[in-house]
Structure formats: C-alpha cells, structure tokens
C-alpha cells in the first residue's frame, strides 16, 4: 500500500512538471520552461515525500544535465559550497548537545526563569525554543519541547496554545543565526558567489535581534489572550551538569566568545580575521577528540546528510536560474515594479514571499527568489538593493499558517491537539504582524 502511494506521488510530481512546462513554454525559452518544470517536479516531491528528501535533492545531478539545463560539471560543485561546512560544524555541536543531554538542561533552566502563569510559560516555551533553534535544528527543538508543552496541561484549549508557542518560537529563532535555518545559509552562499556583502556570525545576529525580540514579545501574548492568568505546573529536574555536559558547554562558550571577537564592528573594531567556517567546523571536529570529545564516528549515522544534499539542490536551482537567463526573463515581467518607492517594493516582495512560503519549501523558494531579485536590483539600479534579498531570505522562514510550510508546524498538527483551522487563523494574523515588523526594522536600520 505504501509502495502504491509513493508511485502515485511520483506520478503526480511528473504531471506537475509537464503541466508547468506547457504553461510556461509560450512565455519563456524551451530551456527555461524545462527548468521551471524540473523545479515543479522537485518541489512536489519534497512536499508530498514521494521519494526521500535526500534522494530528491540528488536528482538535479542527473536531471539537469540530461535535459540540457546545466552540464554535470556546473551542477556538481554546488554540492560542496564552502558555506555547507558552517552547517556541518554547527550540527556536530548540536549532536553533542543532544547526546550529552545538555539541551534538556538548558531548556528546563530557561523555563524556570519565567512566572508560572500561562502567559509566562508561553513566553518561556517560545523563547527557549527560539534560543535553541539558533543552534539546533528547529525540527529537533520542536520534537524536544512539544512533549514538555503537552505535559504542562491536559486541557486541549490550553495545550494547542502551548504547542504553538514552541513551534512558532522555533520558526522565529531559526532566523537569528546564519546556521539557524537553511535559507540563511543559501543567502550567504549566494552573496559570496555574487560579490555581495557577507555578514559575519554576530553581525547577522545583531541585524536580526530586533526582529526576533519584537516577534518573541508579540506571539506568546497573542496566543495567551483570554487565558493569560491560567495556572499550570512546571517540571522539576536536576539542573547539575555531568562531565560530558560541562565539556560541551565550555566548548560552546569558547566558540561564542571567539565568534564575538572575530566579528567586525567597523570603524571601532576590525575583528580577528579568522574564517568562521573553519571555526565552526574545527569546533565540531574537536568533539571527536579522545578525553575531550563526546562524539564517535558511529554517531554520524544520525547526521542529516540529506540536508547537505538539499543545500546542493538549492544552490543548483539558483545557478540554473542565472545561467539559463530565467532570472532575467522573470525580471522583465517585473519591470512595472521599478516605478515603486523602495518601501512599497519591500512590501510587495516581503508579502509575496511570506505567503508563497506557506505552500512550498522555503529552501526551494529562496533558491529561486534570490537570483530573480538580484537581477531585478541590478537592472533597476536600486541603491542598497541587497537589503531586498536579505529581507526575502528572512521572510521565507515566516511560515505560521499551514503544516506543510515548515517541520515545526507539521509536528504541532501531528500531536492531534492543534487543528489546521486554528493554525491558519492565528498564523495569518502573525504573518501580517511579521511583515509589518520586518519592513519597519529593515527600512529603519538596514538601509
């Protein structure tokens, strides 16, 4: 039965690709329409899981050269971009935190800081989820904290609010660091390839901190309206650290301090000049050292290799958009937008990306959006146009309405305590707030 279901999903994906090809063929060249069809195939398979994520992400290595979109020598290097090693180092640290149990101690410690009212616990869950998602996978963080959220109350109308606090907190926290979510790394890789300013680790955090703070202040408040004073119990656990947890914590603190010292704060301080990719990869590999490390090679069975391949597929899509001229062709249809003021342009771009990301992979979306926006900015001569690319990257992670939009949402709905209608109603409001916050902060501080 499962095999038949998978075959049907693959057939549907092929059907989507064929339909997209014939719809777009009159508007674009044959090569460009073929690329659009292939992207439809990949997005559909990523969404309906007709094939494993890793398998789908490797398909561009075969499909793009076969149909003449890109040759193999142009596709393969996209799977080994230097920015990928930033992710590898970060995830090795995340694996060590999970294996040692340090992530649980951090989560419970943060929870205990806040008051025991429902609103206080919602803030605790959202902030804990957000802080941890800056380092760990937001999927992992949501899986960790959702059981805690469900444990805190047996009343369904309370549970769904607690669960959404975790899911939405993880989504917001993911934008805080370069390694927090895939679109961030894709943006950095794209910026590096195209000679745009590349932000350091802490430069990124400083830029996004106001957005995260405002959203973290707003979301739990909205979720707690009407039940703010409801009292709930909080779990009690031993907060002491064992030797493994201490070693991981010391490494994490040392890495954070080094990254902070390495960050440029022009004109006051030019940083240490170290390569941040090497710093994170080195920190991750040090966790395999005897006596100090907590990881063994056997732990690499749990490493998300599929995500590495996903990055490769995303970079390949971005490369193909540029090399086939599709980005430039789409930009031609956007010529009417050149007359808009910068703030109206921000509103159009941010709103379009925000609601599109609800129905497709944010990784695939930003891979397509960046080359299109970059070409549009280049042709329009927009001053500080790279801010549009940065804002599009950030808002591609604003997925609050539907379970297919992001893993935290899917996990929330899978508990059976959160209905899609509840998520859609609340998510729509939070999307509008998020758009307003991002445009306000972007226009005020990033130009």
DACOR-V728244 format. One record per helix or strand. SS is the DSSP state (a for helix, b for strand). FROM is the first residue (numbers start at 1). LEN is the number of residues. If there is no record, write none. Layout:
# DACOR-V728244
<<SS:FROM:LEN> <SS:FROM:LEN>>
This chain:
# DACOR-V728244
<<a:2:23> <a:30:19> <a:53:14> <a:72:9> <a:84:17> <a:102:10> <b:117:1> <a:118:16> <a:138:14> <a:156:18> <a:182:12> <a:201:23> <b:231:1> <a:243:20> <b:265:1> <b:269:1> <a:276:11> <a:297:6> <a:305:19> <a:326:8> <a:335:5> <a:342:15> <a:362:19> <a:386:10> <a:407:8> <a:420:27>>
